[in-house]
Amino acid sequence: MNGEEKIGVVGGGLMGHGIAYLFAAAGHRVGIFEPVAEIRASLPKRLQSILDLLGDDPALLANIDVDGALAPAVKDAAFVFEAAPEKLPLKQKIFAEVEQAVAPDAILASNSSAIPSTQIGLSLAHRERVVGTHFWNPPHLVPLVEVVQNEKTSADVVRRTIELLRRAGKTPVHVRRDIPGFVGNRLQHAMKREAIALVAAGVCDAETIDTVVKEGFGARTAVLGPMEQSDLVGLDLNLDIAEVLYEHLDRTAGPHPLLRDRVKAGKLGMKTGEGLRQWAPGQADAVRARLSRFLAAQAKARKKGFAVDL
Ligand SMILES: NC(=O)c1ccc[n+]([C@@H]2O[C@H](COP(=O)([O-])OP(=O)(O)OC[C@H]3O[C@@H](n4cnc5c(N)ncnc54)[C@H](O)[C@@H]3O)[C@@H](O)[C@H]2O)c1
């Protein structure tokens, strides 16, 4: 058994059930607080489908308890991961309640995508133990977790959180400032911003953008990050390219009009049949299944030692 410490998870939705699973798989006892009865009832089936996907030992599901009350779910927890709806007053209330229910040295982590954890922990007695842990969906399959230190988080809390995540098989990184988008979403949206501008300017269609990324630089990104790629080709070449290219990159202030117009027209993506591309009914499920198979194969290979013989 890996995990001596009990883990509390607040919210058993999309992110919460995956976070609970990954800690149970690492040998921790996990308590999930989920206030909605139907969602509580759906948890065994959703956890079972992760187990089926990854082919793990069914016994690990016995490590997880689900509760309709907060205090029993987080009782004795050394870490509590909050994955409740993205609303500041709700998260503040949850953290205040959690603080009453756990030991003074328990770490309180928020999975918020955008709300600064400084704000979430504002009224707590022990603000140094509040930290952001930004998991990526699905959290049991994507390795990265951004551990976001806010202005009050202690260095010891960051260190303990990183150690816990590493022992559970994740790849934690330390983000030293609680800024909007952290690191990953800033990078992702910088690319999306340019992609939408290229389509709007008629340079190529949306399908071509996806092909260029998946079959081009995206094909090597999992083993060659942008900084090492820059160093590999040489910063002199990077500078030459930057001198010519950067003045042409999109600088629209705020979201691009193309994005605003599509949303205004109800073209929201796969759920409405059209977004940036056209989608037939059922295609969203096929795309999700393809992603899930791909990530699960990588996760299984990682568990065995390493994915590809490099
Ligand atoms: N979905 C993503 O891709 C993603 C990725 C990274 C981070 N996040 C963040 O994770 C958090 C959860 O997102 P999600 O996608 O899992 O949402 P979700 O709606 O699937 O899950 C939220 C769960 O919290 C429950 N809940 C409602 N009120 C609650 C309360 N008072 N106490 C505890 N639980 C409560 C809901 O019933 C629901 O089951 C959000 O802060 C979101 O921004 C989401």
The ligand as a MOL file (V3000), in Angstrom:
LIG
                    3D

  0  0  0     0  0            999 V3000
M  V30 BEGIN CTAB
M  V30 COUNTS 44 48 0 0 0
M  V30 BEGIN ATOM
M  V30 1 N -14.2930 19.7260 -16.3250 0
M  V30 2 C -13.0100 20.0290 -16.5490 0
M  V30 3 O -12.4570 19.7490 -17.6320 0
M  V30 4 C -12.1830 20.6770 -15.4700 0
M  V30 5 C -10.7890 20.6640 -15.5800 0
M  V30 6 C -10.0290 21.2360 -14.5520 0
M  V30 7 C -10.6680 21.8160 -13.4640 0
M  V30 8 N -12.0460 21.8230 -13.3840 0 CHG=1
M  V30 9 C -12.6670 22.4160 -12.1880 0
M  V30 10 O -13.0580 21.3680 -11.3130 0
M  V30 11 C -14.2100 21.7700 -10.5580 0
M  V30 12 C -15.3220 20.7530 -10.7660 0
M  V30 13 O -15.6280 20.6760 -12.1390 0
M  V30 14 P -16.4150 19.4480 -12.7760 0
M  V30 15 O -16.2380 19.5640 -14.2430 0
M  V30 16 O -16.0610 18.1860 -12.0770 0 CHG=-1
M  V30 17 O -17.9250 19.8480 -12.4110 0
M  V30 18 P -19.1770 18.8760 -12.1650 0
M  V30 19 O -20.3720 19.7440 -12.2810 0
M  V30 20 O -19.0880 17.6640 -13.0230 0
M  V30 21 O -18.9900 18.3980 -10.6540 0
M  V30 22 C -19.2350 19.2250 -9.5550 0
M  V30 23 C -19.8840 18.3750 -8.4710 0
M  V30 24 O -19.9780 19.1190 -7.2630 0
M  V30 25 C -21.2280 18.8220 -6.6840 0
M  V30 26 N -21.6390 19.8930 -5.7670 0
M  V30 27 C -22.6040 20.8200 -5.9320 0
M  V30 28 N -22.6730 21.5970 -4.8220 0
M  V30 29 C -21.7420 21.1270 -3.9640 0
M  V30 30 C -21.3580 21.4860 -2.6440 0
M  V30 31 N -21.9420 22.4830 -2.0020 0
M  V30 32 N -20.4000 20.7670 -2.0590 0
M  V30 33 C -19.7840 19.7580 -2.7090 0
M  V30 34 N -20.1090 19.3750 -3.9410 0
M  V30 35 C -21.0700 20.0580 -4.5650 0
M  V30 36 C -22.1740 18.6610 -7.8530 0
M  V30 37 O -23.3400 17.9470 -7.4610 0
M  V30 38 C -21.3010 17.9260 -8.8470 0
M  V30 39 O -21.4010 16.5280 -8.7150 0
M  V30 40 C -14.5530 23.1720 -11.0380 0
M  V30 41 O -13.9560 24.1150 -10.1800 0
M  V30 42 C -13.9220 23.2330 -12.4200 0
M  V30 43 O -13.6110 24.5420 -12.8200 0
M  V30 44 C -12.8070 21.2420 -14.3460 0
M  V30 END ATOM
M  V30 BEGIN BOND
M  V30 1 1 1 2
M  V30 2 2 2 3
M  V30 3 1 2 4
M  V30 4 1 4 5
M  V30 5 2 4 44
M  V30 6 2 5 6
M  V30 7 1 6 7
M  V30 8 2 7 8
M  V30 9 1 8 9
M  V30 10 1 8 44
M  V30 11 1 9 10
M  V30 12 1 9 42
M  V30 13 1 10 11
M  V30 14 1 11 12
M  V30 15 1 11 40
M  V30 16 1 12 13
M  V30 17 1 13 14
M  V30 18 2 14 15
M  V30 19 1 14 16
M  V30 20 1 14 17
M  V30 21 1 17 18
M  V30 22 2 18 19
M  V30 23 1 18 20
M  V30 24 1 18 21
M  V30 25 1 21 22
M  V30 26 1 22 23
M  V30 27 1 23 24
M  V30 28 1 23 38
M  V30 29 1 24 25
M  V30 30 1 25 26
M  V30 31 1 25 36
M  V30 32 1 26 27
M  V30 33 1 26 35
M  V30 34 2 27 28
M  V30 35 1 28 29
M  V30 36 1 29 30
M  V30 37 2 29 35
M  V30 38 1 30 31
M  V30 39 2 30 32
M  V30 40 1 32 33
M  V30 41 2 33 34
M  V30 42 1 34 35
M  V30 43 1 36 37
M  V30 44 1 36 38
M  V30 45 1 38 39
M  V30 46 1 40 41
M  V30 47 1 40 42
M  V30 48 1 42 43
M  V30 END BOND
M  V30 END CTAB
M  END
